[in-house]
């Protein structure tokens, strides 16, 4: 074994999994927040607050990736 998977290094596979795996998880979390807003009959403002507060972690993850891309890390 030379440390590759289908011609990709371990670091490339990990980066792919992190980017798309966490991206899929974020979409699933947004679906959960939307479902929570519907079941609780939160209304427009309540739904907005739920998305705002519960989605701040997503903003942090996206900001980290943007900062890494800008700095070239």
BADRENBA-418878 format. One record per residue: residue number from 1; residue in one letter; x, y, z of N, C-alpha, C in turn. Coordinates in steps of 0.2 Angstrom, whole numbers. Layout:
# residues N
  num  residuo    npx    npy    npz   capx   capy   capz    cpx    cpy    cpz
  NUM        A      X      Y      Z      X      Y      Z      X      Y      Z
...
***
This chain:
# residues 73
  num  residuo    npx    npy    npz   capx   capy   capz    cpx    cpy    cpz
    1        X      4     -6      0      0      0      0      4      6      0
    2        X      2     11     -4      6     17     -4      3     23     -1
    3        X     -3     22      3     -6     27      6    -11     31      2
    4        X    -13     28     -3    -18     32     -8    -25     27     -8
    5        X    -30     31    -10    -36     28    -11    -39     30    -18
    6        X    -39     25    -23    -41     27    -29    -37     33    -32
    7        X    -31     33    -30    -26     38    -33    -26     45    -29
    8        X    -30     45    -24    -30     51    -20    -27     50    -13
    9        X    -24     55    -11    -20     54     -4    -25     54      2
   10        X    -23     52      7    -27     52     13    -30     59     15
   11        X    -25     64     14    -27     71     15    -33     73     11
   12        X    -32     72      4    -37     74     -1    -44     70      1
   13        X    -44     64      3    -50     60      4    -53     63     11
   14        X    -49     65     16    -52     68     22    -55     75     20
   15        X    -51     79     16    -54     86     14    -61     85     11
   16        X    -61     80      6    -67     79      2    -73     77      7
   17        X    -71     72     12    -77     70     17    -79     76     21
   18        X    -74     80     23    -76     86     28    -80     91     24
   19        X    -78     92     18    -82     97     14    -89     95     13
   20        X    -90     89      9    -96     87      7   -100     83     13
   21        X    -97     80     17   -100     77     23   -103     82     27
   22        X    -99     87     29   -102     92     34   -107     96     30
   23        X   -106     97     24   -111    101     20   -118     98     20
   24        X   -118     91     19   -124     87     19   -127     87     26
   25        X   -123     87     31   -125     87     38   -128     94     39
   26        X   -125     99     37   -128    106     38   -135    107     34
   27        X   -136    104     28   -142    104     25   -147    100     29
   28        X   -145     94     32   -150     91     36   -152     94     42
   29        X   -147     98     45   -149    102     51   -154    108     49
   30        X   -153    111     43   -158    116     41   -165    113     40
   31        X   -165    107     38   -171    103     37   -175    102     44
   32        X   -171    100     49   -173     99     56   -176    106     59
   33        X   -172    111     58   -174    118     60   -181    120     57
   34        X   -182    119     50   -188    120     47   -194    116     50
   35        X   -192    109     51   -197    105     53   -199    107     60
   36        X   -194    109     64   -196    111     71   -200    118     71
   37        X   -199    122     67   -203    128     66   -210    127     64
   38        X   -211    122     59   -218    120     57   -221    117     63
   39        X   -218    112     66   -222    108     71   -224    113     77
   40        X   -220    118     79   -221    122     84   -226    128     82
   41        X   -227    128     76   -231    134     74   -229    140     76
   42        X   -222    141     74   -218    147     76   -220    154     73
   43        X   -223    153     67   -225    159     63   -219    162     59
   44        X   -219    167     56   -214    170     52   -208    172     56
   45        X   -210    176     61   -204    179     65   -201    174     69
   46        X   -205    169     72   -202    163     76   -197    159     72
   47        X   -200    158     66   -195    154     61   -189    157     59
   48        X   -189    164     58   -183    168     57   -179    168     63
   49        X   -181    168     69   -177    168     75   -174    161     76
   50        X   -178    156     75   -175    149     75   -169    148     70
   51        X   -170    150     64   -165    150     59   -159    154     61
   52        X   -160    160     63   -155    164     65   -150    161     71
   53        X   -154    159     76   -150    157     82   -147    150     81
   54        X   -151    146     78   -148    139     77   -143    138     71
   55        X   -143    143     67   -139    142     61   -132    146     62
   56        X   -131    149     68   -125    153     69   -118    148     69
   57        X   -119    142     71   -114    137     70   -112    136     63
   58        X   -117    136     59   -116    135     51   -112    141     49
   59        X   -114    147     51   -110    153     49   -103    152     51
   60        X   -101    150     57    -94    149     59    -90    144     55
   61        X    -94    139     53    -90    134     49    -89    137     42
   62        X    -94    140     39    -93    143     32    -87    149     33
   63        X    -87    153     38    -82    158     39    -75    155     39
   64        X    -75    150     43    -68    146     43    -65    144     37
   65        X    -70    141     32    -68    139     26    -66    145     21
   66        X    -70    150     22    -68    156     18    -62    159     20
   67        X    -60    160     26    -54    163     29    -48    158     27
   68        X    -49    152     27    -44    147     25    -42    148     17
   69        X    -48    149     13    -47    150      6    -44    157      5
   70        X    -46    162      8    -43    169      7    -35    169      9
   71        X    -33    166     14    -26    165     17    -22    160     13
   72        X    -26    156      9    -22    151      5    -19    145     10
   73        X    -23    144     15    -20    138     20    -23    132     18
***
